[in-house]
Amino acid sequence: MRISHSFILPPTRFYDGMDREEMINGFLESLKALQVRYDRLTAEELPARLEKRVEEKKIRSLIYWDDPRLEALGIPQALEGSASQGKIDRSIRWGEGSEEELRREAADVELGITMADLGIAETGSLMLLNGNGRGRLVSLTPPVYFAILHEQNVVPRLTQAFSYIQDLIPSGLPSCINWITGPSRTADIEGDLSIGVHGPGEVEVFLIRS
């Protein structure tokens, strides 16, 4: 016997009557509450700003996704330029080399850089679709993580994110869907909080204006 279940959406009061700019500001406030540094800028400003942040943080080694979206924004070119000028020692593209080599590199570098597919305004979470050149370890193992997100990909809450995922089903889901909500936080049995034990201790978001 088949039992029918009704599907009830959560209340929409979080974003009822909210315009696009208000939702973006809500996302930024959520990031701030999570102690995530953010920068809202244009696509043209991004490569130079990212290079500057790498230099300010004295990063000498990094790994980034093999992703055409990063190519379109000029990120690999900027990083290669920094490497050729001696500003960084190692700039590694995920996908170049064996999986074993990439795992070792990801565990050893100081910074990981990826695109984010969605941002959740209500929680400040980032959603990443992994697979192929978009390795999970890039956002997981380095102590510092930079996410790049187009602001048109900010949605009110998880409801819209799951609708987005559902729309992917006909063409095939990715190997992993990764959710990141601020720096890694771990508490022991006594409730003592540690930052960065099981993931990056610092997260920065570069939000690209539409």
Secondary structure in CASP SS format (residue, H / E / C, confidence):
PFRMAT SS
TARGET T0000
AUTHOR 0000-0000-0000
METHOD secondary structure of the structure
MODEL  1
M C 1.00
R C 1.00
I C 1.00
S C 1.00
H C 1.00
S C 1.00
F C 1.00
I C 1.00
L C 1.00
P C 1.00
P C 1.00
T C 1.00
R C 1.00
F C 1.00
Y C 1.00
D C 1.00
G C 1.00
M C 1.00
D C 1.00
R H 1.00
E H 1.00
E H 1.00
M H 1.00
I H 1.00
N H 1.00
G H 1.00
F H 1.00
L H 1.00
E H 1.00
S H 1.00
L H 1.00
K H 1.00
A H 1.00
L C 1.00
Q C 1.00
V C 1.00
R E 1.00
Y E 1.00
D E 1.00
R E 1.00
L E 1.00
T C 1.00
A C 1.00
E C 1.00
E C 1.00
L H 1.00
P H 1.00
A H 1.00
R H 1.00
L H 1.00
E H 1.00
K H 1.00
R H 1.00
V H 1.00
E H 1.00
E H 1.00
K C 1.00
K C 1.00
I C 1.00
R C 1.00
S E 1.00
L E 1.00
I E 1.00
Y E 1.00
W C 1.00
D C 1.00
D C 1.00
P H 1.00
R H 1.00
L H 1.00
E H 1.00
A H 1.00
L H 1.00
G C 1.00
I H 1.00
P H 1.00
Q H 1.00
A H 1.00
L H 1.00
E H 1.00
G H 1.00
S H 1.00
A H 1.00
S H 1.00
Q C 1.00
G C 1.00
K C 1.00
I C 1.00
D C 1.00
R E 1.00
S E 1.00
I E 1.00
R E 1.00
W C 1.00
G C 1.00
E C 1.00
G C 1.00
S C 1.00
E H 1.00
E H 1.00
E H 1.00
L H 1.00
R H 1.00
R H 1.00
E H 1.00
A H 1.00
A H 1.00
D H 1.00
V C 1.00
E C 1.00
L E 1.00
G E 1.00
I E 1.00
T E 1.00
M E 1.00
A C 1.00
D C 1.00
L E 1.00
G E 1.00
I E 1.00
A C 1.00
E C 1.00
T C 1.00
G C 1.00
S E 1.00
L E 1.00
M E 1.00
L E 1.00
L E 1.00
N E 1.00
G E 1.00
N C 1.00
G C 1.00
R E 1.00
G C 1.00
R H 1.00
L H 1.00
V H 1.00
S H 1.00
L C 1.00
T C 1.00
P C 1.00
P C 1.00
V E 1.00
Y E 1.00
F E 1.00
A E 1.00
I E 1.00
L E 1.00
H E 1.00
E H 1.00
Q H 1.00
N H 1.00
V E 1.00
V E 1.00
P C 1.00
R C 1.00
L H 1.00
T H 1.00
Q H 1.00
A H 1.00
F H 1.00
S H 1.00
Y H 1.00
I H 1.00
Q H 1.00
D H 1.00
L H 1.00
I H 1.00
P H 1.00
S H 1.00
G C 1.00
L C 1.00
P C 1.00
S C 1.00
C E 1.00
I E 1.00
N E 1.00
W E 1.00
I E 1.00
T C 1.00
G C 1.00
P C 1.00
S C 1.00
R E 1.00
T E 1.00
A E 1.00
D C 1.00
I C 1.00
E C 1.00
G C 1.00
D C 1.00
L E 1.00
S E 1.00
I E 1.00
G C 1.00
V C 1.00
H C 1.00
G C 1.00
P C 1.00
G C 1.00
E E 1.00
V E 1.00
E E 1.00
V E 1.00
F E 1.00
L E 1.00
I E 1.00
R C 1.00
S C 1.00
END
